[in-house]
Amino acid sequence: MITNANVISGGVHVGDDVIAIGTTPSVTRGIVSPLGHTVDTETGHLPGMTQTDTPTSSDAPLIDSSGKVIGMVTATAASSRSTAVENIGFAIPTAQLLPVVKRLRQIVGAE
């Protein structure tokens, strides 16, 4: 369960060590790359993403070296005809996730 005690909504820096835990199950170690990246998708734009070299399945928590959840991997980069891409994932920062989690808890009566 995500609580305020085990998440960070700030304090993430480029170069920080991170771990993504996938659903396959898989564990991938990497670093934080650009912060605040906008990812263009076929259906729209995802602003404010944390880029990392920890590709994994979507909905994987992104965890810092102290065990705090710093985001949720939501997208991975895909190669195109002109660009070869490997090992790049994008996470929604917890600062953007926590209001959604709080609202969902209210809807289901878990808060």
C-alpha distance (Angstrom), angle and dihedral (degrees) to the residues before:
residue distance angle dihedral
M1 . . .
I2 3.79 . .
T3 3.78 112.6 .
N4 3.79 133.0 165.2
A5 3.82 88.5 -106.4
N6 3.80 94.7 63.9
V7 3.80 102.9 37.9
I8 3.78 136.5 74.7
S9 3.78 118.9 -148.0
G10 3.80 93.9 -177.3
G11 3.75 140.9 9.0
V12 3.81 95.7 76.5
H13 3.80 113.8 138.1
V14 3.79 137.0 -170.9
G15 3.81 107.7 -92.5
D16 3.83 95.7 28.6
D17 3.81 114.5 141.7
V18 3.81 113.7 -112.6
I19 3.79 140.2 177.7
A20 3.81 126.8 -151.0
I21 3.79 118.9 -157.5
G22 3.80 110.9 -154.1
T23 3.76 130.9 -160.1
T24 3.81 96.3 -119.0
P25 3.20 79.0 66.8
S26 3.77 103.7 -99.1
V27 3.78 136.9 143.4
T28 3.80 119.3 -151.9
R29 3.80 125.8 -173.7
G30 3.80 122.3 -154.4
I31 3.78 146.3 124.2
V32 3.78 137.3 -88.8
S33 3.80 113.8 -101.0
P34 3.82 124.3 -177.9
L35 3.80 117.6 -5.5
G36 3.80 123.3 -144.6
H37 3.81 92.9 26.7
T38 3.82 119.2 166.5
V39 3.78 113.4 -138.2
D40 3.80 117.1 -155.0
T41 3.79 113.8 -147.0
E42 3.79 134.9 177.9
T43 3.80 89.5 -99.6
G44 3.80 101.7 39.6
H45 3.79 145.2 -62.1
L46 3.81 130.9 -49.1
P47 3.84 107.5 -155.2
G48 3.79 127.1 -165.0
M49 3.81 97.3 26.8
T50 3.80 125.4 161.4
Q51 3.79 110.4 -130.1
T52 3.79 117.6 -145.4
D53 3.78 139.4 166.5
T54 3.81 91.8 -124.5
P55 3.80 104.3 101.1
T56 3.76 113.6 -172.3
S57 3.75 139.1 138.6
S58 3.78 118.3 -56.3
D59 3.79 119.4 -89.6
A60 3.81 92.2 36.2
P61 3.79 115.4 142.3
L62 3.80 115.2 -117.7
I63 3.80 109.1 -141.6
D64 3.80 130.0 -168.1
S65 3.80 125.7 -135.8
S66 3.82 92.1 -89.0
G67 3.82 93.2 54.4
K68 3.80 97.7 -102.7
V69 3.81 119.9 139.8
I70 3.81 107.2 -118.6
G71 3.79 99.1 172.0
M72 3.77 149.3 -30.2
V73 3.80 121.2 -98.6
T74 3.77 105.3 -122.6
A75 3.79 106.9 161.6
T76 3.79 141.1 21.6
A77 3.79 127.5 -153.2
A78 3.78 116.9 -108.7
S79 3.78 128.5 -153.1
S80 3.78 120.7 -113.9
R81 3.78 133.0 -166.4
S82 3.79 91.2 -87.1
T83 3.81 101.1 33.8
A84 3.80 130.9 50.2
V85 3.79 111.4 -153.1
E86 3.80 129.2 -177.9
N87 3.79 135.6 168.4
I88 3.79 99.8 7.8
G89 3.78 121.2 134.7
F90 3.79 132.7 172.4
A91 3.80 125.2 -144.8
I92 3.78 132.5 -164.6
P93 3.84 105.9 -126.1
T94 3.80 116.9 -118.4
A95 3.80 90.0 -116.8
Q96 3.80 86.6 68.6
L97 3.83 94.6 39.4
L98 3.80 101.1 50.7
P99 3.83 97.0 68.0
V100 3.82 89.4 51.0
V101 3.82 92.2 48.0
K102 3.81 90.4 48.6
R103 3.81 92.0 50.3
L104 3.82 92.7 47.6
R105 3.81 90.0 51.3
Q106 3.79 89.7 52.3
I107 3.80 91.5 50.0
V108 3.80 93.7 52.2
G109 3.80 93.7 38.8
A110 3.80 95.9 -116.1
E111 3.79 94.8 129.9
